[in-house]
């Protein structure tokens, strides 16, 4: 696995030790399992004294006790550490960009004194570094899972594990903060975003594409992996407005998410019933931990101005209506009517 060496060199170049996937350790586990499986199939190594071949009952095709007991638990721990570190750094960068007032001025002065250049340039560089960290770890995990399936002569365990990792919120490519960082990079790198008449808006491998009224966000910094994010709400079938990311990874308009969760916009998604399901993947309990994608909203509002103004007027009317109904119900409950 040539990429393993490239991955280790990348991690060693960092000034401080970052959470990483122990690729050598995981490869050794798979190697031992592969040798054990080969020895089971080798007649010479399993022949008895009288020449009768002894075939062991245990099989390594789909479920392997050796790998499943060591490979996947170790990979889960590594992925959890990587995603936790990535989310923390990404959140910090988003907060720095959205800082206002004295806090923003203080950060600008601090950057000048430390010789980091402008506040914007340092955010762009650090944001790109964090995205590269996320993608290179995603590639490493992808290659390890392919190696697992190759050794075990199956193609089910890798995708099944990725699905499980997504439900555990440790699938880094499904992290809402990765989407926010991609949007942040375009927001900072492209200062003259005009309207949706342009076919695409791009900045150093990050791209917002318009195709037949369908908007998508993409990122490609390596040849072997490309991140494509559809920005069409599965409820209203329009470009997401005031977008939120559910814990399952799907992006919806905030109003549509509240409607799907059977809560008002006043109550918010945190009060959604845990049994309510995502309208796309039908997973339950995906609303309470939903994250508001502020940077993505800023990007879409700048690039789709006519559409954004139209939706803003429509949703303003609906929000006022829901707020009025909410307070009327509260007054009735208070008065015992």
Long-range contacts (C-beta under 8 A, 24 or more apart in sequence): 1-27, 1-143, 1-147, 3-139, 3-140, 3-143, 3-224, 4-140, 4-143, 7-136, 7-139, 7-140, 10-136, 18-85, 18-133, 19-78, 19-81, 19-82, 19-84, 19-85, 20-78, 20-82, 20-137, 21-75, 21-78, 21-79, 21-82, 21-137, 21-140, 21-141, 21-144, 22-74, 22-78, 23-140, 23-144, 25-74, 26-71, 26-74, 26-75, 26-144, 27-144, 27-147, 29-66, 29-67, 29-70, 29-71, 29-74, 30-67, 30-71, 30-144, 30-147, 30-148, 30-151, 32-66, 33-60, 33-64, 33-66, 33-67, 33-71, 33-151, 33-152, 34-151, 36-60, 36-66, 37-151, 37-152, 60-151, 60-152, 61-152, 61-153, 61-154, 62-152, 62-154, 62-156, 62-157, 63-157, 64-152, 67-148, 67-152, 71-148, 72-161, 75-141, 75-144, 75-161, 76-165, 76-168, 76-170, 79-141, 79-165, 79-170, 79-171, 79-172, 80-168, 80-170, 82-137, 82-172, 83-169, 83-170, 83-171, 83-172, 83-175, 86-130, 86-133, 86-134, 86-137, 86-172, 86-175, 86-177, 86-178, 87-175, 87-177, 89-130, 90-130, 90-175, 90-177, 90-178, 90-180, 90-181, 91-177, 93-123, 93-126, 93-127, 93-130, 93-181, 93-184, 94-177, 94-180, 94-181, 94-184, 94-294, 94-295, 96-123, 97-123, 97-184, 97-187, 97-188, 97-295, 98-294, 98-295, 120-188, 123-184, 123-188, 124-185, 124-188, 124-189, 127-181, 127-184, 127-185, 127-188, 128-185, 128-204, 130-181, 131-178, 131-181, 131-182, 131-185, 131-219, 131-221, 132-221, 134-172, 134-173, 134-175, 134-178, 135-219, 135-221, 135-222, 135-225, 135-227, 136-222, 137-172, 138-172, 138-173, 138-225, 139-222, 139-224, 139-225, 141-172, 142-225, 166-248, 166-249, 167-248, 167-283, 169-247, 169-289, 171-249, 173-227, 174-249, 176-245, 176-249, 176-291, 176-293, 177-291, 178-227, 179-217, 179-229, 179-245, 179-251, 179-293, 179-296, 180-293, 180-294, 180-295, 180-296, 181-295, 182-206, 182-217, 182-219, 182-227, 182-229, 183-217, 183-293, 183-295, 183-296, 183-298, 183-299, 184-295, 186-299, 187-295, 187-298, 187-299, 187-302, 193-299, 193-302, 193-303, 194-303, 195-303, 195-304, 195-305, 195-306, 196-303, 196-304, 196-305, 196-306, 196-307, 198-303, 201-303, 208-299, 208-303, 213-239, 214-239, 215-239, 215-300, 215-304, 217-296, 231-296, 231-300, 234-279, 234-280, 235-259, 235-260, 235-279, 238-307, 238-311, 239-300, 239-304, 239-307, 240-296, 240-300, 241-297, 241-300, 241-308, 241-311, 241-312, 241-315, 242-292, 242-297, 242-315, 243-292, 243-293, 243-296, 243-297, 243-300, 244-269, 244-290, 244-291, 244-292, 244-293, 245-290, 245-291, 245-293, 246-278, 246-286, 246-287, 246-289, 246-290, 247-285, 247-286, 247-287, 247-288, 247-289, 247-290, 248-278, 248-280, 248-281, 248-283, 248-286, 250-278, 250-280, 250-281, 250-286, 251-293, 251-296, 252-279, 254-292, 255-315, 255-318, 255-319, 257-287, 257-290, 261-287, 263-287, 264-322, 264-325, 264-326, 265-318, 265-319, 265-322, 265-323, 266-322, 266-323, 266-326, 267-326
